Amino acid sequence: MGENQKRILEMLAAGKISVEEANRLLSLVNEQAGKEIPETGKKEKTVVRYLVVRIEPKPGMEAMDSPRVNVRVPVSLLRAGVKMKNFIPPQAADEIDKNFKQSGIGFNIRHLKDEDIEPLLDALSDTEINVETNESNIRVNAE
């Protein structure tokens, strides 16, 4: 937790600001995350809240049935999905692992742990994928 966030929570605990004001201030601080801190020259860790996929037709291609897609998947849904793996029946988990293996992915769903998702989310905060086709631009990034 950053120094500004601690100060805001301390002001809230002391009754100097309301819950609504603390929420607004915390949102502003989180928006600033990832921007350079002048005193240190370092960057704060960006808080990833959404995995975003956008497909937009290139100019002039809008009339040609090119899809326009804007999907924002909350990261909290990804975290919940990791927890839900405990409810997958063993036979279904075996089938999932078999399909991963056939696709060339060495992944065992039973070995997925809650703490495994955080390094993935950290990597997502610095990842941006851009693909240009003849008809559209595809962007995948984290916000």
ZIVENTA-V77706 format. One line per field, one symbol per residue. ss: DSSP state (@ for helix, = for strand, . for the rest). phi: phi as a letter, one per 20 degrees, with the letter a starting at -180 (. if undefined). burial: b if it has 16 or more other ideal C-beta (glycine too) atoms within 10 Angstrom, else e. Layout:
ss=???
phi=???
burial=???
//
This chain:
ss=..@@@@@@@@@@@.....@@@@@@@@@@@@@@...=......=......========...........======@@@@@@@@@@@@@..@@@@@@@@@@@@@......@@@....@@@@@@@@@@..=====...=======.
phi=.ffffffffffffemfceffffffffffffffgnefegfdmedfffeedcedccccffgndgedlffdcbdcefffffffffffgfeffgffffffffffffendecdffefdgfffffffffffddbdccddfebddccbdc
burial=eeebeeebeeebeeeebeeeebeebeeebbeebeeeeeeeeeebebebebbeebbbbeeeeeeeebeeeeeeeebeebeeebeeeeeeeeeeeeebbeeeeeeeeeeeeeeeeeeebeeebeebeeeeeeeeeeebeeebbbe
//
